[in-house]
Amino acid sequence: MNWYGLYTLFGKEVWRFTKVGTQTILAPIVTVLLYLLVFGSVLEEHIEIYDGINYTAFLIPGLIMMSIIQNAFANSSSSLYQSKMTGSLVFILLPPLSSLEFYLAFTTASILRGLVVGIGVWIATCWFVILPVHNIWILLAFAILGSLVLGTLGIIGALWADKWDHISAFQNFLILPLTFLSGVFYRIDTLPEFWEKASYYNPFFYMIDGFRYGFFGVSEININTNLFVVSLFAITVSIFCLWLLRIGYKIRY
């Protein structure tokens, strides 16, 4: 393992998103607060999801997790694709870095950005509701796994993309629908039967539900099932991504 090369590439990725922190960290926090102001203000008095848990409290964990995974995806996808388009990717491919080291550097940077944004959102939402914490380790596990999955999907999307429109399509037609239909804003058992059953095939639902359990100790699905599904999905997309990197899909000609 080339630890020095791995650390250097990781540091470069972290420097890239911290250099423009207003765009990569502050902007997502403001966006989530706008969601909270709109949905929380409109529905607060009309919906009680769990006994003793009002709608705003229910909504906040979903918004935190949504911000974590979306920013993890944005970090790896934008960085790798930009490197492809500017030609600077060659300077990453020339050093003696294996596909695993390349993968770890990009995904760990994505995880870090996701966690930083998630913590920022959590702190900002304390002005609305102070959430209880049932199990901090569950919160951390799902935040890391969710960031890993989306960071990996970001690499896959960037490898596949030939222009910026492809990155936007990957995000708008895959990531956003799966996120918004994952139970961020509602319990899935309130949906019509067809959509409720369809939600069980959405891996993002298990991320949101498991993360919410870390705050309240209650979830729609058994927490072990949530953890198993998310872990299995993370392993699957990671293996696929490593295979693409190993064969040099659209980056080695």
C-alpha positions as CSV (number, residue, x, y, z in Angstrom):
1,M,0.0,0.0,0.0
2,N,1.4,3.4,-1.0
3,W,0.4,5.3,2.1
4,Y,2.2,8.5,1.2
5,G,0.6,8.6,-2.3
6,L,-2.8,7.8,-0.8
7,Y,-2.5,10.5,1.8
8,T,-1.3,13.0,-0.8
9,L,-4.2,12.4,-3.1
10,F,-6.6,12.5,-0.1
11,G,-5.1,15.8,1.0
12,K,-5.5,17.2,-2.5
13,E,-9.2,16.2,-2.6
14,V,-9.8,17.7,0.9
15,W,-8.0,20.9,0.0
16,R,-10.2,21.2,-3.2
17,F,-13.5,21.3,-1.3
18,T,-12.3,23.3,1.7
19,K,-10.8,26.0,-0.6
20,V,-14.3,26.9,-1.8
21,G,-16.1,26.2,1.5
22,T,-18.8,28.8,0.9
23,Q,-20.0,26.7,-2.0
24,T,-19.2,23.2,-0.8
25,I,-20.1,23.5,2.9
26,L,-22.1,26.7,3.7
27,A,-24.5,26.5,0.7
28,P,-25.8,23.0,1.4
29,I,-26.5,24.0,5.0
30,V,-28.5,27.0,3.9
31,T,-30.4,24.9,1.4
32,V,-31.4,22.4,4.1
33,L,-32.5,25.2,6.4
34,L,-34.8,26.4,3.6
35,Y,-36.3,23.0,3.3
36,L,-36.8,22.9,7.1
37,L,-38.4,26.4,7.1
38,V,-40.9,25.5,4.4
39,F,-41.9,21.9,5.3
40,G,-41.6,22.4,9.1
41,S,-43.6,25.6,9.1
42,V,-46.4,24.2,6.9
43,L,-46.7,20.7,8.4
44,E,-45.6,21.1,12.0
45,E,-49.1,21.4,13.4
46,H,-50.7,18.8,11.2
47,I,-48.5,15.7,11.5
48,E,-47.2,13.7,14.3
49,I,-45.0,10.8,13.0
50,Y,-44.2,9.0,16.2
51,D,-45.6,9.4,19.7
52,G,-44.0,12.4,21.3
53,I,-42.0,13.3,18.1
54,N,-43.3,16.2,16.1
55,Y,-42.8,16.6,12.4
56,T,-39.9,19.0,12.6
57,A,-37.9,16.6,14.8
58,F,-38.8,13.7,12.4
59,L,-37.7,15.8,9.4
60,I,-34.3,17.0,10.6
61,P,-32.5,13.5,10.6
62,G,-33.7,12.9,7.1
63,L,-32.5,16.3,6.0
64,I,-29.1,15.8,7.7
65,M,-28.6,12.4,5.9
66,M,-29.8,13.9,2.6
67,S,-27.2,16.6,2.8
68,I,-24.5,14.1,3.8
69,I,-25.1,11.7,0.8
70,Q,-25.7,14.4,-1.8
71,N,-22.5,16.2,-0.9
72,A,-20.5,13.0,-0.8
73,F,-21.7,12.3,-4.4
74,A,-20.9,15.9,-5.5
75,N,-17.4,15.7,-4.1
76,S,-16.1,12.7,-6.0
77,S,-18.1,13.2,-9.1
78,S,-17.2,16.8,-9.7
79,S,-13.5,16.3,-8.8
80,L,-12.9,13.3,-11.0
81,Y,-14.9,14.6,-13.9
82,Q,-13.2,17.9,-13.8
83,S,-9.8,16.2,-13.8
84,K,-10.9,14.2,-16.9
85,M,-12.0,17.2,-18.8
86,T,-9.0,19.5,-18.0
87,G,-6.5,16.7,-18.6
88,S,-5.1,16.9,-15.1
89,L,-6.1,13.3,-14.5
90,V,-2.9,12.2,-16.1
91,F,-1.0,13.6,-13.1
92,I,-3.0,11.3,-10.8
93,L,-2.6,8.2,-13.1
94,L,1.1,8.6,-13.5
95,P,2.2,8.1,-9.9
96,P,2.4,4.5,-8.6
97,L,-1.1,4.4,-7.2
98,S,-3.3,1.3,-7.4
99,S,-7.0,1.3,-8.2
100,L,-7.7,0.6,-4.5
101,E,-5.5,3.6,-3.4
102,F,-7.2,5.8,-6.0
103,Y,-10.6,4.7,-4.7
104,L,-9.8,5.1,-1.1
105,A,-8.5,8.6,-1.5
106,F,-11.6,9.8,-3.4
107,T,-14.1,8.1,-1.1
108,T,-12.5,9.1,2.2
109,A,-12.5,12.7,1.0
110,S,-16.2,12.3,0.1
111,I,-16.9,10.9,3.5
112,L,-15.2,13.8,5.2
113,R,-17.1,16.4,3.2
114,G,-20.4,14.6,3.9
115,L,-19.7,14.4,7.6
116,V,-18.6,18.1,7.8
117,V,-21.8,19.2,6.0
118,G,-23.9,16.9,8.1
119,I,-22.5,18.2,11.4
120,G,-23.0,21.7,10.1
121,V,-26.6,21.0,9.3
122,W,-27.1,19.4,12.7
123,I,-25.7,22.4,14.5
124,A,-27.7,24.8,12.5
125,T,-31.0,22.9,13.1
126,C,-30.5,23.1,16.9
127,W,-32.1,26.5,16.6
128,F,-35.3,24.7,15.7
129,V,-35.2,21.5,17.7
130,I,-32.6,19.9,20.0
131,L,-32.7,16.3,19.0
132,P,-32.1,13.4,21.4
133,V,-29.3,11.0,20.5
134,H,-30.3,7.3,21.1
135,N,-27.0,5.8,19.7
136,I,-24.2,7.9,18.4
137,W,-22.4,4.9,16.9
138,I,-25.5,4.0,14.8
139,L,-25.5,7.6,13.6
140,L,-21.8,7.5,12.7
141,A,-22.1,4.1,11.0
142,F,-24.9,5.1,8.7
143,A,-23.4,8.5,7.9
144,I,-20.1,6.8,6.9
145,L,-21.7,4.0,4.9
146,G,-24.1,6.5,3.2
147,S,-21.2,8.8,2.3
148,L,-19.2,5.8,1.1
149,V,-22.0,4.6,-1.2
150,L,-22.6,8.0,-2.7
151,G,-18.9,8.8,-3.0
152,T,-18.5,5.5,-4.9
153,L,-21.5,6.3,-7.1
154,G,-19.9,9.7,-7.8
155,I,-16.7,8.0,-9.1
156,I,-18.8,5.7,-11.2
157,G,-20.8,8.6,-12.6
158,A,-17.7,10.6,-13.4
159,L,-16.1,7.6,-15.1
160,W,-19.1,7.1,-17.3
161,A,-19.7,10.8,-18.1
162,D,-18.4,12.3,-21.3
163,K,-19.8,15.8,-20.6
164,W,-21.2,17.8,-17.7
165,D,-24.8,17.0,-18.9
166,H,-24.1,13.3,-18.1
167,I,-23.1,14.2,-14.5
168,S,-26.3,16.2,-14.2
169,A,-28.4,13.4,-15.6
170,F,-26.8,10.9,-13.3
171,Q,-27.7,13.1,-10.3
172,N,-31.1,14.3,-11.5
173,F,-32.5,11.0,-12.8
174,L,-30.9,8.6,-10.3
175,I,-29.6,10.2,-7.1
176,L,-32.3,12.9,-6.5
177,P,-35.3,10.6,-7.1
178,L,-33.9,7.9,-4.9
179,T,-33.2,10.5,-2.2
180,F,-36.5,12.2,-2.3
181,L,-38.4,8.9,-2.4
182,S,-36.5,7.4,0.5
183,G,-38.6,8.7,3.4
184,V,-36.8,12.0,4.1
185,F,-40.1,13.9,4.3
186,Y,-42.5,11.1,5.3
187,R,-43.0,7.6,6.7
188,I,-43.3,5.1,3.8
189,D,-46.3,3.3,5.5
190,T,-48.3,6.5,4.7
191,L,-47.9,5.9,1.0
192,P,-50.3,4.0,-1.3
193,E,-49.5,0.3,-1.3
194,F,-47.7,0.2,-4.6
195,W,-45.3,3.0,-3.6
196,E,-44.8,1.6,-0.1
197,K,-43.7,-1.7,-1.6
198,A,-41.5,0.0,-4.2
199,S,-39.7,1.9,-1.4
200,Y,-38.4,-1.3,0.0
201,Y,-36.3,-1.7,-3.1
202,N,-34.7,1.8,-2.6
203,P,-31.4,1.4,-0.8
204,F,-31.5,5.1,0.2
205,F,-34.6,4.4,2.3
206,Y,-32.5,2.0,4.6
207,M,-29.9,4.7,5.0
208,I,-32.4,7.3,6.1
209,D,-34.4,4.9,8.3
210,G,-31.2,3.6,10.0
211,F,-29.8,7.1,10.5
212,R,-33.1,8.3,12.0
213,Y,-33.0,5.3,14.4
214,G,-29.8,6.7,15.8
215,F,-31.6,9.7,17.1
216,F,-34.9,8.3,18.2
217,G,-34.4,4.6,18.8
218,V,-37.4,3.8,16.5
219,S,-37.5,3.0,12.8
220,E,-39.8,1.6,10.2
221,I,-37.5,-1.4,9.6
222,N,-35.5,-3.5,12.0
223,I,-32.1,-1.7,12.5
224,N,-30.1,-4.8,11.8
225,T,-31.9,-5.1,8.4
226,N,-31.1,-1.5,7.7
227,L,-27.5,-2.0,8.5
228,F,-27.3,-5.2,6.4
229,V,-28.9,-3.7,3.3
230,V,-26.8,-0.6,3.4
231,S,-23.6,-2.6,4.0
232,L,-24.4,-5.0,1.2
233,F,-25.1,-2.1,-1.2
234,A,-21.8,-0.4,-0.2
235,I,-19.8,-3.6,-0.9
236,T,-21.6,-4.1,-4.2
237,V,-21.0,-0.7,-5.6
238,S,-17.4,-0.6,-4.2
239,I,-16.5,-3.8,-6.0
240,F,-18.0,-2.6,-9.3
241,C,-16.2,0.8,-8.9
242,L,-12.9,-0.9,-8.2
243,W,-13.4,-3.1,-11.3
244,L,-14.0,-0.1,-13.5
245,L,-10.9,1.6,-12.1
246,R,-8.8,-1.5,-12.6
247,I,-9.7,-1.8,-16.2
248,G,-9.2,1.9,-16.7
249,Y,-12.8,2.5,-17.9
250,K,-12.8,5.8,-19.9
251,I,-9.6,7.0,-18.2
252,R,-6.9,4.8,-19.7
253,Y,-6.7,4.6,-23.5
